Amino acid sequence: MFRSLRSVLVVAAVAAPLYLGTGNTLRAQTGERSRWDQVTLGNSDLGVDVIGWARTRNTGTERRVDEAAWIQLRLFGSSIELERIAATAIRNGSSFFGSAGLRRGEMTVRNDSLSNSGTLSYQSSASVFPSNRYATFYIFGVPITVGVNMGHTGVMNMSLLNWTNSNASVLSGSMDSYAWGWASIGIGVPGLQGGAQVAIQIGHQRFDGVLGAYTNYINTSYLGYSMTPIRLLLRLFLQITFLTGYLNVADATIGERVLDPFMP
């Protein structure tokens, strides 16, 4: 979960002082460290939980780093997972394993793994309506079109680096997850209309930076996390065939927070 893919040179610049032991970003960790960040919209009977989580673990043989962001529905004491996006890097002795995945509604949408250095990049969206739903009414002969849709989006841009000679595993890049919805009203018909749209994003989370497991050390000081529980947008739009242009009139966020580093 990190800012668009950083180059190997950037990661190397971060790692070099760590190997030399001159920085204060290393932790001689032999156990497990983790951090949670959670915001609940609503209450225990009916609400939505937005959760960010990261963990580092060093057992002496295995060094592991994980991060995940998910959103779940809270319904009368039960939790129903709506979407989860996660990435992992593991070094066990001289072997390396990296993975990234996306689940939606407790079902796996993407599950990618690497046994060496590589990149995982994708964007996956699911909507309630496969295509945007529109309905057109005529008022005094003028076509008025209303539209609506909603869904979830997960975005992964992750580089997993296996540095065998340095006995290190590093995650670098960005990861986003959020639920969205919109409603519009316009003059015209679908494919040829202009009007106003109200959009909402719920539980937008982003992990960003570099997180690594080295020999007897864990690096978490370059891992940042941001979360916007609610974002509301009011915009004007113009739709011509399959092209749609937008002009934002208002953009408001509620409860926005930034934790950088996420695991100080």
PyMOL commands that set and color helices and strands:
alter all, ss='L'
color gray80, all
select helices_A, chain A and resi 8-20
alter helices_A, ss='H'
color red, helices_A
select strands_A, chain A and resi 26-27+32-42+46-58+62-75+78-92+95-104+107-114+118-127+133-139+142-163+168-189+192-214+217-240+243-254+257-259
alter strands_A, ss='S'
color yellow, strands_A
deselect
rebuild
show_as cartoon
